[in-house]
Every structure is written in structure tokens, then in C-alpha cells.
Amino acid sequence: MQRALEAPEAGDAARREELVRLLGVHRGNISAVASEMGKARMQIQRWLKRYGVDAERFRR
């Protein structure tokens, strides 16, 4: 089933906000964000794609 057709999961907005916040703190370092969240780097990349967040914009 395609993600676009599914109803948003509870907590999606909060997860997206946390990703954006941590990307800012870690300057777009996906590995650091994954480590802080206790998740695999690949999971963070999946969430970034799902929420339409570009980690590059946080890199300075």
C-alpha cells in the first residue's frame, strides 16, 4: 500500500518536529540524529523521505 493513501499516524507531526529540531542541533548529521533518537540511520532516512525533509538544508 502506498504511504500517500494511508491516514497519518498518530505522532507523525511530533516525530517530524523532533527530526527537524535534531537536524538543526546536529547540523544535518543523520548519524548523530539516529544515535540521539536510538534509531538506525536508515530509519531516519526513511522518515526524512516520508516527511519531505531535506537534511542538506541544515548543513552549514
N, CA, C, O and CB atoms as a CASP TS submission, in Angstrom:
PFRMAT TS
TARGET T0000
AUTHOR 0000-0000-0000
METHOD Language model
MODEL 1
PARENT N/A
ATOM      1  N   MET     1       0.840  -1.181   0.000  1.00  0.00           N
ATOM      2  CA  MET     1       0.000   0.000   0.000  1.00  0.00           C
ATOM      3  C   MET     1       0.884   1.242   0.000  1.00  0.00           C
ATOM      4  O   MET     1       1.908   1.282   0.683  1.00  0.00           O
ATOM      5  CB  MET     1      -0.955  -0.001   1.217  1.00  0.00           C
ATOM      6  N   GLN     2       0.496   2.233  -0.750  1.00  0.00           N
ATOM      7  CA  GLN     2       1.273   3.456  -0.841  1.00  0.00           C
ATOM      8  C   GLN     2       1.048   4.334   0.377  1.00  0.00           C
ATOM      9  O   GLN     2      -0.069   4.441   0.883  1.00  0.00           O
ATOM     10  CB  GLN     2       0.920   4.215  -2.110  1.00  0.00           C
ATOM     11  N   ARG     3       2.116   4.958   0.840  1.00  0.00           N
ATOM     12  CA  ARG     3       2.054   5.811   2.028  1.00  0.00           C
ATOM     13  C   ARG     3       1.101   6.988   1.828  1.00  0.00           C
ATOM     14  O   ARG     3       0.399   7.371   2.765  1.00  0.00           O
ATOM     15  CB  ARG     3       3.449   6.326   2.379  1.00  0.00           C
ATOM     16  N   ALA     4       1.061   7.560   0.648  1.00  0.00           N
ATOM     17  CA  ALA     4       0.253   8.745   0.398  1.00  0.00           C
ATOM     18  C   ALA     4      -1.243   8.468   0.591  1.00  0.00           C
ATOM     19  O   ALA     4      -2.010   9.390   0.869  1.00  0.00           O
ATOM     20  CB  ALA     4       0.509   9.259  -1.013  1.00  0.00           C
ATOM     21  N   LEU     5      -1.657   7.214   0.446  1.00  0.00           N
ATOM     22  CA  LEU     5      -3.059   6.882   0.574  1.00  0.00           C
ATOM     23  C   LEU     5      -3.449   6.529   2.002  1.00  0.00           C
ATOM     24  O   LEU     5      -4.636   6.425   2.309  1.00  0.00           O
ATOM     25  CB  LEU     5      -3.394   5.747  -0.337  1.00  0.00           C
ATOM     26  N   GLU     6      -2.473   6.344   2.874  1.00  0.00           N
ATOM     27  CA  GLU     6      -2.743   5.973   4.252  1.00  0.00           C
ATOM     28  C   GLU     6      -3.071   7.210   5.093  1.00  0.00           C
ATOM     29  O   GLU     6      -2.632   8.320   4.794  1.00  0.00           O
ATOM     30  CB  GLU     6      -1.545   5.225   4.845  1.00  0.00           C
ATOM     31  N   ALA     7      -3.840   6.991   6.132  1.00  0.00           N
ATOM     32  CA  ALA     7      -4.110   8.072   7.080  1.00  0.00           C
ATOM     33  C   ALA     7      -2.838   8.356   7.875  1.00  0.00           C
ATOM     34  O   ALA     7      -2.081   7.432   8.172  1.00  0.00           O
ATOM     35  CB  ALA     7      -5.294   7.706   8.034  1.00  0.00           C
ATOM     36  N   PRO     8      -2.596   9.605   8.219  1.00  0.00           N
ATOM     37  CA  PRO     8      -1.395   9.928   9.008  1.00  0.00           C
ATOM     38  C   PRO     8      -1.431   9.199  10.353  1.00  0.00           C
ATOM     39  O   PRO     8      -2.472   9.101  11.001  1.00  0.00           O
ATOM     40  CB  PRO     8      -1.283  11.462   9.233  1.00  0.00           C
ATOM     41  N   GLU     9      -0.284   8.702  10.743  1.00  0.00           N
ATOM     42  CA  GLU     9      -0.177   8.010  12.023  1.00  0.00           C
ATOM     43  C   GLU     9      -0.188   9.034  13.154  1.00  0.00           C
ATOM     44  O   GLU     9       0.247  10.174  12.990  1.00  0.00           O
ATOM     45  CB  GLU     9       1.111   7.141  12.079  1.00  0.00           C
ATOM     46  N   ALA    10      -0.693   8.601  14.295  1.00  0.00           N
ATOM     47  CA  ALA    10      -0.640   9.455  15.480  1.00  0.00           C
ATOM     48  C   ALA    10       0.828   9.684  15.825  1.00  0.00           C
ATOM     49  O   ALA    10       1.611   8.734  15.850  1.00  0.00           O
ATOM     50  CB  ALA    10      -1.416   8.814  16.689  1.00  0.00           C
ATOM     51  N   GLY    11       1.199  10.898  16.083  1.00  0.00           N
ATOM     52  CA  GLY    11       2.577  11.208  16.444  1.00  0.00           C
ATOM     53  C   GLY    11       3.453  11.602  15.275  1.00  0.00           C
ATOM     54  O   GLY    11       4.614  11.958  15.470  1.00  0.00           O
ATOM     55  N   ASP    12       2.915  11.545  14.046  1.00  0.00           N
ATOM     56  CA  ASP    12       3.729  11.919  12.887  1.00  0.00           C
ATOM     57  C   ASP    12       4.214  13.360  12.975  1.00  0.00           C
ATOM     58  O   ASP    12       5.381  13.639  12.696  1.00  0.00           O
ATOM     59  CB  ASP    12       2.936  11.722  11.605  1.00  0.00           C
ATOM     60  N   ALA    13       3.343  14.266  13.354  1.00  0.00           N
ATOM     61  CA  ALA    13       3.726  15.680  13.435  1.00  0.00           C
ATOM     62  C   ALA    13       4.801  15.883  14.498  1.00  0.00           C
ATOM     63  O   ALA    13       5.757  16.630  14.290  1.00  0.00           O
ATOM     64  CB  ALA    13       2.497  16.560  13.746  1.00  0.00           C
ATOM     65  N   ALA    14       4.639  15.219  15.628  1.00  0.00           N
ATOM     66  CA  ALA    14       5.637  15.347  16.698  1.00  0.00           C
ATOM     67  C   ALA    14       6.974  14.748  16.272  1.00  0.00           C
ATOM     68  O   ALA    14       8.029  15.306  16.573  1.00  0.00           O
ATOM     69  CB  ALA    14       5.138  14.663  17.983  1.00  0.00           C
ATOM     70  N   ARG    15       6.933  13.616  15.576  1.00  0.00           N
ATOM     71  CA  ARG    15       8.173  12.993  15.108  1.00  0.00           C
ATOM     72  C   ARG    15       8.875  13.894  14.098  1.00  0.00           C
ATOM     73  O   ARG    15      10.095  14.052  14.141  1.00  0.00           O
ATOM     74  CB  ARG    15       7.886  11.614  14.482  1.00  0.00           C
ATOM     75  N   ARG    16       8.100  14.483  13.191  1.00  0.00           N
ATOM     76  CA  ARG    16       8.697  15.376  12.190  1.00  0.00           C
ATOM     77  C   ARG    16       9.347  16.582  12.869  1.00  0.00           C
ATOM     78  O   ARG    16      10.456  16.980  12.512  1.00  0.00           O
ATOM     79  CB  ARG    16       7.627  15.848  11.173  1.00  0.00           C
ATOM     80  N   GLU    17       8.655  17.155  13.843  1.00  0.00           N
ATOM     81  CA  GLU    17       9.208  18.301  14.571  1.00  0.00           C
ATOM     82  C   GLU    17      10.502  17.928  15.284  1.00  0.00           C
ATOM     83  O   GLU    17      11.461  18.699  15.284  1.00  0.00           O
ATOM     84  CB  GLU    17       8.187  18.835  15.583  1.00  0.00           C
ATOM     85  N   GLU    18      10.526  16.743  15.891  1.00  0.00           N
ATOM     86  CA  GLU    18      11.736  16.287  16.581  1.00  0.00           C
ATOM     87  C   GLU    18      12.881  16.072  15.590  1.00  0.00           C
ATOM     88  O   GLU    18      14.023  16.427  15.880  1.00  0.00           O
ATOM     89  CB  GLU    18      11.455  14.986  17.357  1.00  0.00           C
ATOM     90  N   LEU    19      12.586  15.494  14.427  1.00  0.00           N
ATOM     91  CA  LEU    19      13.618  15.317  13.402  1.00  0.00           C
ATOM     92  C   LEU    19      14.204  16.658  12.970  1.00  0.00           C
ATOM     93  O   LEU    19      15.421  16.818  12.888  1.00  0.00           O
ATOM     94  CB  LEU    19      13.043  14.582  12.186  1.00  0.00           C
ATOM     95  N   VAL    20      13.329  17.612  12.699  1.00  0.00           N
ATOM     96  CA  VAL    20      13.776  18.934  12.261  1.00  0.00           C
ATOM     97  C   VAL    20      14.618  19.595  13.352  1.00  0.00           C
ATOM     98  O   VAL    20      15.659  20.187  13.067  1.00  0.00           O
ATOM     99  CB  VAL    20      12.565  19.827  11.900  1.00  0.00           C
ATOM    100  N   ARG    21      14.167  19.491  14.588  1.00  0.00           N
ATOM    101  CA  ARG    21      14.919  20.081  15.707  1.00  0.00           C
ATOM    102  C   ARG    21      16.309  19.450  15.818  1.00  0.00           C
ATOM    103  O   ARG    21      17.309  20.159  15.936  1.00  0.00           O
ATOM    104  CB  ARG    21      14.145  19.900  17.037  1.00  0.00           C
ATOM    105  N   LEU    22      16.367  18.134  15.781  1.00  0.00           N
ATOM    106  CA  LEU    22      17.648  17.449  15.927  1.00  0.00           C
ATOM    107  C   LEU    22      18.560  17.669  14.726  1.00  0.00           C
ATOM    108  O   LEU    22      19.780  17.735  14.882  1.00  0.00           O
ATOM    109  CB  LEU    22      17.421  15.966  16.132  1.00  0.00           C
ATOM    110  N   LEU    23      17.994  17.783  13.547  1.00  0.00           N
ATOM    111  CA  LEU    23      18.817  18.090  12.373  1.00  0.00           C
ATOM    112  C   LEU    23      19.473  19.459  12.543  1.00  0.00           C
ATOM    113  O   LEU    23      20.627  19.651  12.157  1.00  0.00           O
ATOM    114  CB  LEU    23      17.963  18.054  11.075  1.00  0.00           C
ATOM    115  N   GLY    24      18.742  20.404  13.116  1.00  0.00           N
ATOM    116  CA  GLY    24      19.320  21.716  13.385  1.00  0.00           C
ATOM    117  C   GLY    24      20.430  21.645  14.413  1.00  0.00           C
ATOM    118  O   GLY    24      21.485  22.256  14.245  1.00  0.00           O
ATOM    119  N   VAL    25      20.188  20.899  15.480  1.00  0.00           N
ATOM    120  CA  VAL    25      21.183  20.751  16.546  1.00  0.00           C
ATOM    121  C   VAL    25      22.453  20.093  16.009  1.00  0.00           C
ATOM    122  O   VAL    25      23.566  20.502  16.340  1.00  0.00           O
ATOM    123  CB  VAL    25      20.606  19.923  17.713  1.00  0.00           C
ATOM    124  N   HIS    26      22.268  19.069  15.177  1.00  0.00           N
ATOM    125  CA  HIS    26      23.406  18.284  14.679  1.00  0.00           C
ATOM    126  C   HIS    26      23.847  18.698  13.270  1.00  0.00           C
ATOM    127  O   HIS    26      24.609  17.988  12.614  1.00  0.00           O
ATOM    128  CB  HIS    26      23.049  16.808  14.683  1.00  0.00           C
ATOM    129  N   ARG    27      23.360  19.846  12.820  1.00  0.00           N
ATOM    130  CA  ARG    27      23.758  20.413  11.520  1.00  0.00           C
ATOM    131  C   ARG    27      23.602  19.438  10.362  1.00  0.00           C
ATOM    132  O   ARG    27      24.476  19.335   9.501  1.00  0.00           O
ATOM    133  CB  ARG    27      25.189  20.875  11.582  1.00  0.00           C
ATOM    134  N   GLY    28      22.483  18.725  10.350  1.00  0.00           N
ATOM    135  CA  GLY    28      22.174  17.829   9.240  1.00  0.00           C
ATOM    136  C   GLY    28      22.858  16.477   9.299  1.00  0.00           C
ATOM    137  O   GLY    28      22.793  15.714   8.335  1.00  0.00           O
ATOM    138  N   ASN    29      23.510  16.163  10.403  1.00  0.00           N
ATOM    139  CA  ASN    29      24.209  14.890  10.545  1.00  0.00           C
ATOM    140  C   ASN    29      23.200  13.800  10.904  1.00  0.00           C
ATOM    141  O   ASN    29      22.747  13.708  12.045  1.00  0.00           O
ATOM    142  CB  ASN    29      25.327  14.986  11.626  1.00  0.00           C
ATOM    143  N   ILE    30      22.859  12.986   9.922  1.00  0.00           N
ATOM    144  CA  ILE    30      21.835  11.966  10.093  1.00  0.00           C
ATOM    145  C   ILE    30      22.276  10.905  11.099  1.00  0.00           C
ATOM    146  O   ILE    30      21.458  10.422  11.882  1.00  0.00           O
ATOM    147  CB  ILE    30      21.508  11.316   8.751  1.00  0.00           C
ATOM    148  N   SER    31      23.534  10.542  11.088  1.00  0.00           N
ATOM    149  CA  SER    31      24.038   9.546  12.040  1.00  0.00           C
ATOM    150  C   SER    31      23.899  10.032  13.478  1.00  0.00           C
ATOM    151  O   SER    31      23.537   9.259  14.364  1.00  0.00           O
ATOM    152  CB  SER    31      25.505   9.217  11.742  1.00  0.00           C
ATOM    153  N   ALA    32      24.185  11.303  13.710  1.00  0.00           N
ATOM    154  CA  ALA    32      24.060  11.863  15.058  1.00  0.00           C
ATOM    155  C   ALA    32      22.596  11.906  15.493  1.00  0.00           C
ATOM    156  O   ALA    32      22.281  11.634  16.651  1.00  0.00           O
ATOM    157  CB  ALA    32      24.673  13.277  15.113  1.00  0.00           C
ATOM    158  N   VAL    33      21.715  12.245  14.576  1.00  0.00           N
ATOM    159  CA  VAL    33      20.277  12.265  14.887  1.00  0.00           C
ATOM    160  C   VAL    33      19.807  10.849  15.237  1.00  0.00           C
ATOM    161  O   VAL    33      19.082  10.651  16.212  1.00  0.00           O
ATOM    162  CB  VAL    33      19.454  12.834  13.683  1.00  0.00           C
ATOM    163  N   ALA    34      20.225   9.879  14.438  1.00  0.00           N
ATOM    164  CA  ALA    34      19.848   8.485  14.693  1.00  0.00           C
ATOM    165  C   ALA    34      20.346   8.029  16.055  1.00  0.00           C
ATOM    166  O   ALA    34      19.617   7.378  16.804  1.00  0.00           O
ATOM    167  CB  ALA    34      20.404   7.566  13.597  1.00  0.00           C
ATOM    168  N   SER    35      21.571   8.366  16.370  1.00  0.00           N
ATOM    169  CA  SER    35      22.151   7.975  17.651  1.00  0.00           C
ATOM    170  C   SER    35      21.362   8.578  18.809  1.00  0.00           C
ATOM    171  O   SER    35      21.050   7.885  19.778  1.00  0.00           O
ATOM    172  CB  SER    35      23.621   8.408  17.728  1.00  0.00           C
ATOM    173  N   GLU    36      21.043   9.852  18.712  1.00  0.00           N
ATOM    174  CA  GLU    36      20.308  10.520  19.789  1.00  0.00           C
ATOM    175  C   GLU    36      18.895   9.963  19.959  1.00  0.00           C
ATOM    176  O   GLU    36      18.373   9.894  21.072  1.00  0.00           O
ATOM    177  CB  GLU    36      20.237  12.016  19.519  1.00  0.00           C
ATOM    178  N   MET    37      18.283   9.564  18.838  1.00  0.00           N
ATOM    179  CA  MET    37      16.926   9.022  18.906  1.00  0.00           C
ATOM    180  C   MET    37      16.915   7.522  19.210  1.00  0.00           C
ATOM    181  O   MET    37      15.855   6.942  19.446  1.00  0.00           O
ATOM    182  CB  MET    37      16.198   9.286  17.598  1.00  0.00           C
ATOM    183  N   GLY    38      18.090   6.899  19.204  1.00  0.00           N
ATOM    184  CA  GLY    38      18.159   5.455  19.441  1.00  0.00           C
ATOM    185  C   GLY    38      17.606   4.640  18.292  1.00  0.00           C
ATOM    186  O   GLY    38      17.053   3.559  18.491  1.00  0.00           O
ATOM    187  N   LYS    39      17.760   5.168  17.080  1.00  0.00           N
ATOM    188  CA  LYS    39      17.237   4.516  15.876  1.00  0.00           C
ATOM    189  C   LYS    39      18.373   4.252  14.896  1.00  0.00           C
ATOM    190  O   LYS    39      19.461   4.815  15.020  1.00  0.00           O
ATOM    191  CB  LYS    39      16.138   5.383  15.210  1.00  0.00           C
ATOM    192  N   ALA    40      18.105   3.398  13.932  1.00  0.00           N
ATOM    193  CA  ALA    40      19.067   3.135  12.864  1.00  0.00           C
ATOM    194  C   ALA    40      19.086   4.321  11.898  1.00  0.00           C
ATOM    195  O   ALA    40      18.070   4.988  11.700  1.00  0.00           O
ATOM    196  CB  ALA    40      18.717   1.815  12.112  1.00  0.00           C
ATOM    197  N   ARG    41      20.236   4.571  11.310  1.00  0.00           N
ATOM    198  CA  ARG    41      20.387   5.660  10.340  1.00  0.00           C
ATOM    199  C   ARG    41      19.383   5.509   9.190  1.00  0.00           C
ATOM    200  O   ARG    41      18.812   6.493   8.718  1.00  0.00           O
ATOM    201  CB  ARG    41      21.832   5.692   9.786  1.00  0.00           C
ATOM    202  N   MET    42      19.177   4.269   8.751  1.00  0.00           N
ATOM    203  CA  MET    42      18.250   4.015   7.647  1.00  0.00           C
ATOM    204  C   MET    42      16.823   4.411   8.021  1.00  0.00           C
ATOM    205  O   MET    42      16.076   4.902   7.175  1.00  0.00           O
ATOM    206  CB  MET    42      18.295   2.535   7.243  1.00  0.00           C
ATOM    207  N   GLN    43      16.440   4.202   9.283  1.00  0.00           N
ATOM    208  CA  GLN    43      15.103   4.599   9.726  1.00  0.00           C
ATOM    209  C   GLN    43      14.941   6.109   9.655  1.00  0.00           C
ATOM    210  O   GLN    43      13.886   6.601   9.254  1.00  0.00           O
ATOM    211  CB  GLN    43      14.838   4.106  11.154  1.00  0.00           C
ATOM    212  N   ILE    44      15.972   6.845  10.038  1.00  0.00           N
ATOM    213  CA  ILE    44      15.922   8.308   9.967  1.00  0.00           C
ATOM    214  C   ILE    44      15.775   8.732   8.508  1.00  0.00           C
ATOM    215  O   ILE    44      14.998   9.637   8.201  1.00  0.00           O
ATOM    216  CB  ILE    44      17.198   8.945  10.602  1.00  0.00           C
ATOM    217  N   GLN    45      16.510   8.091   7.614  1.00  0.00           N
ATOM    218  CA  GLN    45      16.403   8.428   6.190  1.00  0.00           C
ATOM    219  C   GLN    45      14.996   8.151   5.656  1.00  0.00           C
ATOM    220  O   GLN    45      14.473   8.923   4.852  1.00  0.00           O
ATOM    221  CB  GLN    45      17.437   7.635   5.376  1.00  0.00           C
ATOM    222  N   ARG    46      14.386   7.057   6.101  1.00  0.00           N
ATOM    223  CA  ARG    46      13.004   6.754   5.682  1.00  0.00           C
ATOM    224  C   ARG    46      12.049   7.846   6.155  1.00  0.00           C
ATOM    225  O   ARG    46      11.191   8.304   5.401  1.00  0.00           O
ATOM    226  CB  ARG    46      12.551   5.378   6.236  1.00  0.00           C
ATOM    227  N   TRP    47      12.210   8.261   7.423  1.00  0.00           N
ATOM    228  CA  TRP    47      11.341   9.308   7.958  1.00  0.00           C
ATOM    229  C   TRP    47      11.554  10.629   7.228  1.00  0.00           C
ATOM    230  O   TRP    47      10.591  11.342   6.950  1.00  0.00           O
ATOM    231  CB  TRP    47      11.590   9.492   9.456  1.00  0.00           C
ATOM    232  N   LEU    48      12.797  10.960   6.916  1.00  0.00           N
ATOM    233  CA  LEU    48      13.064  12.200   6.191  1.00  0.00           C
ATOM    234  C   LEU    48      12.340  12.193   4.853  1.00  0.00           C
ATOM    235  O   LEU    48      11.746  13.193   4.450  1.00  0.00           O
ATOM    236  CB  LEU    48      14.576  12.395   5.980  1.00  0.00           C
ATOM    237  N   LYS    49      12.396  11.061   4.173  1.00  0.00           N
ATOM    238  CA  LYS    49      11.708  10.949   2.886  1.00  0.00           C
ATOM    239  C   LYS    49      10.195  11.041   3.079  1.00  0.00           C
ATOM    240  O   LYS    49       9.513  11.749   2.338  1.00  0.00           O
ATOM    241  CB  LYS    49      12.079   9.622   2.186  1.00  0.00           C
ATOM    242  N   ARG    50       9.674  10.326   4.076  1.00  0.00           N
ATOM    243  CA  ARG    50       8.226  10.315   4.348  1.00  0.00           C
ATOM    244  C   ARG    50       7.701  11.719   4.638  1.00  0.00           C
ATOM    245  O   ARG    50       6.629  12.098   4.166  1.00  0.00           O
ATOM    246  CB  ARG    50       7.913   9.388   5.535  1.00  0.00           C
ATOM    247  N   TYR    51       8.462  12.489   5.416  1.00  0.00           N
ATOM    248  CA  TYR    51       8.004  13.814   5.832  1.00  0.00           C
ATOM    249  C   TYR    51       8.474  14.941   4.908  1.00  0.00           C
ATOM    250  O   TYR    51       8.161  16.108   5.144  1.00  0.00           O
ATOM    251  CB  TYR    51       8.476  14.090   7.230  1.00  0.00           C
ATOM    252  N   GLY    52       9.217  14.594   3.867  1.00  0.00           N
ATOM    253  CA  GLY    52       9.663  15.602   2.913  1.00  0.00           C
ATOM    254  C   GLY    52      10.673  16.577   3.496  1.00  0.00           C
ATOM    255  O   GLY    52      10.656  17.764   3.170  1.00  0.00           O
ATOM    256  N   VAL    53      11.554  16.077   4.359  1.00  0.00           N
ATOM    257  CA  VAL    53      12.567  16.921   4.993  1.00  0.00           C
ATOM    258  C   VAL    53      13.902  16.667   4.307  1.00  0.00           C
ATOM    259  O   VAL    53      14.310  15.518   4.135  1.00  0.00           O
ATOM    260  CB  VAL    53      12.664  16.638   6.531  1.00  0.00           C
ATOM    261  N   ASP    54      14.580  17.738   3.916  1.00  0.00           N
ATOM    262  CA  ASP    54      15.888  17.653   3.262  1.00  0.00           C
ATOM    263  C   ASP    54      16.977  17.989   4.266  1.00  0.00           C
ATOM    264  O   ASP    54      17.100  19.137   4.691  1.00  0.00           O
ATOM    265  CB  ASP    54      15.963  18.603   2.038  1.00  0.00           C
ATOM    266  N   ALA    55      17.773  16.985   4.650  1.00  0.00           N
ATOM    267  CA  ALA    55      18.841  17.180   5.634  1.00  0.00           C
ATOM    268  C   ALA    55      19.895  18.162   5.139  1.00  0.00           C
ATOM    269  O   ALA    55      20.562  18.808   5.947  1.00  0.00           O
ATOM    270  CB  ALA    55      19.497  15.848   5.968  1.00  0.00           C
ATOM    271  N   GLU    56      20.053  18.281   3.843  1.00  0.00           N
ATOM    272  CA  GLU    56      21.064  19.181   3.271  1.00  0.00           C
ATOM    273  C   GLU    56      20.861  20.633   3.696  1.00  0.00           C
ATOM    274  O   GLU    56      21.830  21.375   3.859  1.00  0.00           O
ATOM    275  CB  GLU    56      21.040  19.090   1.754  1.00  0.00           C
ATOM    276  N   ARG    57      19.625  21.033   3.873  1.00  0.00           N
ATOM    277  CA  ARG    57      19.366  22.446   4.218  1.00  0.00           C
ATOM    278  C   ARG    57      19.842  22.806   5.627  1.00  0.00           C
ATOM    279  O   ARG    57      19.927  23.985   5.973  1.00  0.00           O
ATOM    280  CB  ARG    57      17.873  22.745   4.097  1.00  0.00           C
ATOM    281  N   PHE    58      20.153  21.789   6.442  1.00  0.00           N
ATOM    282  CA  PHE    58      20.617  22.018   7.794  1.00  0.00           C
ATOM    283  C   PHE    58      22.141  22.032   7.899  1.00  0.00           C
ATOM    284  O   PHE    58      22.695  22.375   8.943  1.00  0.00           O
ATOM    285  CB  PHE    58      20.054  20.968   8.706  1.00  0.00           C
ATOM    286  N   ARG    59      22.803  21.661   6.826  1.00  0.00           N
ATOM    287  CA  ARG    59      24.270  21.597   6.837  1.00  0.00           C
ATOM    288  C   ARG    59      24.835  22.973   6.541  1.00  0.00           C
ATOM    289  O   ARG    59      24.414  23.661   5.612  1.00  0.00           O
ATOM    290  CB  ARG    59      24.795  20.560   5.807  1.00  0.00           C
ATOM    291  N   ARG    60      25.805  23.351   7.364  1.00  0.00           N
ATOM    292  CA  ARG    60      26.418  24.673   7.189  1.00  0.00           C
ATOM    293  C   ARG    60      27.873  24.526   6.875  1.00  0.00           C
ATOM    294  O   ARG    60      28.569  25.525   6.692  1.00  0.00           O
ATOM    295  CB  ARG    60      26.236  25.539   8.433  1.00  0.00           C
TER
END
